[in-house]
Amino acid sequence: ARVRYYACESLFNISKVAGFEIVDHFNAIFEGVCHLYADTDADVKRGVMVLDQLIKDIVTTSPHKFKTKEFVPLLVKMTQAKNPFIRQLVLSWVHV
């Protein structure tokens, strides 16, 4: 659990520094966030929630760079996840 938490924290720091540049790698990042959302460790869950909020902030401040056409198929795929936390994440992104 500690390694997953540190991975989440590292991705948060990279995203914070890189800013809009992460949009180019958004689908890969989103898949990783989905996997972390399914984690059972409370620290990992809290860390990924903070990371998710940062990514949402970045995407909403640069909507012109966001590739919606590439994201929607991934979003549809993730709606079929059995884990309720992943489905909750997907719904939060639909709301954005």
N, C-alpha and C positions, 0 to 999 in steps of 0.2 A: 504494500500500500504506500509505503514511503516513496518508492521510486516513481509510482504513478503520480503522486502529489507533486514531487519535484519536477516531473515532466510537464505537468500542468502549469506549475509556477514558471518554468522556463519559457513555455509557449506564451504565457501572459506577458512576460518581460520582453520577449522578441516582438510580440504583436504591438506592445506599447511603443517600442522604439521604431519599428518599421511602419506603423500606421497604415496608410492607404495601400502600401505595397503588399500587404497580406491578401488583399482582394484577389490578386492574381493566382493565389494558391488556396482560395476559399474552400473549394469542395473537399480537398484533402484535410484541411483543418477542421471542417464541419464533421467529417466522418470520425476524426479523432475525438472531437468533443462529444459526439454521440456515444462512442464507446466508453468514454470517461463518465458520462451521465448515468450509465448503467452500473457503475461501480458501487459496491456496498459500503465502502469506507466513508465515514462522515467527513473526514478532512478532504478527501479527494472530491467529494460532492460539493463541498463549500468552495473549493478552489476552482472547480470547473464552472460553477455558477458565476463566479467573478469573471473568469475568462470569457464565458458566453456573453456577459453584459458588455465587456470591452469590445468584443467582436461586433456585437449589434451596434454599438456606438460608432465604431469605425465604418461599418457598412452604411449606416444611415447618414453619416456625414459625407459620404462619397458615393451617392446612388448612381452617378453617371459612369463610374468604373465597375459597378457591380454587374456581373454577368447572370442576369436572371434566367435566361434561356438554358444555361448550363446547370443552374442550381435547382430548378423545378423538378427535373427527373430524379435527382438525388433526394429531394424532399419527399417525393412520392414514394420512392423506395423505402425511406426511413419510416413512413407512416405505417408500413406493414410490419414493423418491429414488434416483437411480443412484449418487450420490456415497457412498462407503462411510463417510466421516466423518460425514455427516448421519445415516446409519442407525445409526452408533455412538452419536451424540448421542441419538437417539430411544430406543435401548435403555437408555441411562443414565437417561432420564426414566421409563421403564417400571419400572426398578428402584427409583426413589424412591417 
